[in-house]
Amino acid sequence: MPIQFGSCHTAVIDGYAIEGHVPAREIKRLLAEKPNAVGIAVPAMPIGSPGMDGPEYGSRKDPYDVLLISKNGQSQIYQSYR
């Protein structure tokens, strides 16, 4: 996973890197679609993403994107959360 997409947590599932607070829904989609990619990432730690949605944040939800990271290091939006 290229460093610019880094976050606080990294997992590898079926050969894909999962970086950051990625919703389970998008991990399931990735595993079903099996794109030719390094993996998916949610850079930083956006409030409202899984694990960043506790009562201490109230009802705050910042918009964020789940990025699909290609093998050449490029990214594209895989899913937007608004």
Backbone bond lengths (Angstrom), bond angles and torsions (degrees), N, CA, C in turn:
res aa  C-N    CA-C-N  psi(-1)  N-CA   C-N-CA  omega(-1)  CA-C   N-CA-C  phi
1 M - - - 1.452 - - 1.529 108.01 -
2 P 1.324 117.15 122.76 1.466 119.17 178.30 1.535 111.79 -59.13
3 I 1.300 116.68 142.26 1.463 122.92 -173.07 1.526 113.63 -57.33
4 Q 1.319 118.26 -32.89 1.462 119.91 -177.67 1.527 112.79 -66.87
5 F 1.315 117.96 -13.17 1.463 121.39 177.89 1.526 111.68 -102.81
6 G 1.319 116.23 8.21 1.450 121.80 -176.27 1.520 113.69 -64.96
7 S 1.306 113.40 157.59 1.453 121.61 177.64 1.520 107.14 -149.19
8 C 1.309 116.54 -149.34 1.461 121.07 -173.05 1.526 114.03 -99.57
9 H 1.309 117.83 -16.35 1.468 121.28 -177.01 1.522 109.15 -134.86
10 T 1.323 116.11 141.78 1.459 121.19 177.44 1.521 108.57 -135.04
11 A 1.317 115.51 136.75 1.465 121.45 175.29 1.525 107.65 -135.03
12 V 1.312 115.86 158.08 1.459 121.58 172.57 1.521 107.10 -124.93
13 I 1.327 114.97 123.64 1.466 121.15 -179.32 1.521 107.70 -131.44
14 D 1.315 116.87 122.91 1.472 122.35 -179.57 1.521 112.43 49.02
15 G 1.334 116.99 37.41 1.451 121.52 177.55 1.520 115.13 85.25
16 Y 1.320 118.37 -1.45 1.463 122.32 178.27 1.520 110.24 -101.54
17 A 1.325 116.46 138.26 1.464 121.38 172.96 1.529 108.21 -83.33
18 I 1.315 115.43 134.51 1.460 123.01 174.93 1.519 105.20 -117.97
19 E 1.321 116.75 115.11 1.462 121.52 -172.96 1.519 110.86 -117.99
20 G 1.324 115.81 121.69 1.459 120.79 174.80 1.515 113.93 91.45
21 H 1.311 114.50 -162.02 1.465 122.98 -175.29 1.529 109.76 -87.60
22 V 1.324 116.41 69.77 1.466 122.96 -177.48 1.531 109.41 -86.33
23 P 1.332 118.10 130.03 1.461 120.13 176.41 1.536 111.79 -61.27
24 A 1.316 115.92 142.11 1.471 121.76 179.82 1.526 111.22 -56.04
25 R 1.318 116.02 -35.46 1.475 120.91 -179.99 1.529 110.95 -56.17
26 E 1.331 117.08 -40.90 1.465 120.27 -178.46 1.520 111.87 -76.23
27 I 1.326 117.65 -30.12 1.467 120.42 174.78 1.526 109.26 -66.34
28 K 1.320 117.15 -44.58 1.470 120.87 177.50 1.520 110.99 -60.87
29 R 1.330 116.52 -41.34 1.473 120.85 178.22 1.520 110.55 -62.37
30 L 1.346 117.13 -45.84 1.459 121.90 178.88 1.529 110.66 -56.32
31 L 1.317 116.40 -46.60 1.466 120.62 -177.69 1.522 112.28 -68.28
32 A 1.327 116.88 -29.47 1.475 120.69 177.83 1.527 111.26 -77.59
33 E 1.334 117.18 -41.44 1.468 121.36 -176.07 1.526 113.03 -81.14
34 K 1.320 117.48 -29.17 1.464 123.66 179.00 1.536 113.86 50.37
35 P 1.338 117.31 55.78 1.466 118.70 178.41 1.527 111.51 -69.09
36 N 1.326 115.76 159.21 1.463 121.34 176.33 1.523 106.80 -80.79
37 A 1.325 116.77 88.89 1.459 121.88 -172.98 1.521 110.58 -152.28
38 V 1.330 114.77 164.30 1.464 121.13 173.52 1.524 109.56 -71.43
39 G 1.341 115.76 -42.44 1.463 120.27 -179.37 1.510 111.30 161.95
40 I 1.324 115.73 -156.82 1.456 122.00 -179.82 1.525 109.45 -127.84
41 A 1.333 114.55 154.67 1.460 119.51 -175.48 1.520 111.49 -147.47
42 V 1.325 114.69 146.90 1.462 123.07 165.76 1.526 104.98 -120.43
43 P 1.345 116.82 94.83 1.462 119.53 -178.61 1.529 111.68 -62.75
44 A 1.318 114.93 151.84 1.467 123.33 -179.06 1.530 109.58 67.06
45 M 1.290 117.49 -153.21 1.469 121.78 -178.31 1.531 108.33 -139.81
46 P 1.337 117.82 72.01 1.464 119.29 -175.01 1.528 112.57 -65.93
47 I 1.312 114.82 135.73 1.468 119.95 177.67 1.519 108.47 -67.43
48 G 1.322 115.46 132.51 1.453 122.28 -177.10 1.516 112.58 104.63
49 S 1.340 117.07 -15.65 1.468 119.95 175.54 1.536 108.26 -77.31
50 P 1.332 118.56 163.10 1.464 120.05 -179.61 1.527 111.81 -54.31
51 G 1.316 115.61 130.38 1.456 121.13 -178.02 1.517 113.37 89.17
52 M 1.305 115.99 -14.84 1.466 121.90 177.88 1.532 109.29 -118.29
53 D 1.307 115.07 32.55 1.468 120.81 -174.84 1.526 112.79 -127.48
54 G 1.305 116.95 24.24 1.460 121.74 -177.43 1.516 112.70 -75.42
55 P 1.323 115.79 173.55 1.465 121.30 -177.09 1.528 113.55 -61.01
56 E 1.328 116.95 -25.41 1.460 119.48 179.53 1.533 113.03 -65.32
57 Y 1.341 117.43 -16.32 1.458 121.66 178.96 1.531 112.25 -96.46
58 G 1.340 116.33 0.01 1.460 119.70 -177.70 1.506 110.06 61.44
59 S 1.289 117.41 -138.12 1.470 120.80 179.79 1.526 111.58 -99.76
60 R 1.322 117.03 13.11 1.466 121.04 -178.69 1.524 111.12 -67.41
61 K 1.316 115.60 132.29 1.460 122.61 175.29 1.510 107.81 -141.25
62 D 1.318 116.40 111.32 1.457 120.72 177.44 1.529 109.54 -83.77
63 P 1.326 117.67 145.65 1.467 119.13 176.04 1.536 109.74 -68.62
64 Y 1.328 115.64 146.75 1.466 119.68 176.31 1.514 109.41 -155.80
65 D 1.322 115.04 163.05 1.456 122.16 179.09 1.516 110.19 -118.48
66 V 1.323 115.58 142.60 1.456 122.27 167.04 1.531 104.55 -92.15
67 L 1.316 116.71 124.33 1.458 121.50 -176.85 1.521 111.29 -103.40
68 L 1.311 116.07 138.53 1.457 122.60 171.89 1.526 106.05 -93.44
69 I 1.316 116.96 123.39 1.456 122.40 -176.21 1.531 109.09 -103.61
70 S 1.330 115.34 118.54 1.461 119.62 -178.97 1.521 110.59 -80.04
71 K 1.298 115.83 168.92 1.466 120.76 -177.72 1.527 112.61 -69.83
72 N 1.339 117.85 -16.38 1.464 120.26 176.52 1.529 111.70 -92.63
73 G 1.340 117.13 6.36 1.458 121.83 176.40 1.514 115.01 89.87
74 Q 1.316 117.65 -2.12 1.460 121.32 177.41 1.523 109.62 -79.58
75 S 1.336 115.57 157.85 1.459 119.47 178.77 1.517 110.28 -127.98
76 Q 1.309 114.32 156.36 1.460 121.43 171.81 1.513 107.60 -144.33
77 I 1.304 116.20 154.72 1.464 120.11 -179.96 1.525 108.75 -69.73
78 Y 1.304 115.36 123.87 1.465 123.42 177.50 1.524 109.47 -92.28
79 Q 1.331 116.08 -40.10 1.465 121.86 177.19 1.516 108.45 -159.33
80 S 1.322 116.30 136.41 1.463 121.80 175.85 1.514 109.62 -103.08
81 Y 1.300 115.92 141.21 1.480 123.14 174.28 1.514 106.97 -119.07
82 R 1.322 115.44 118.27 1.476 121.92 -177.70 1.508 110.03 -126.54
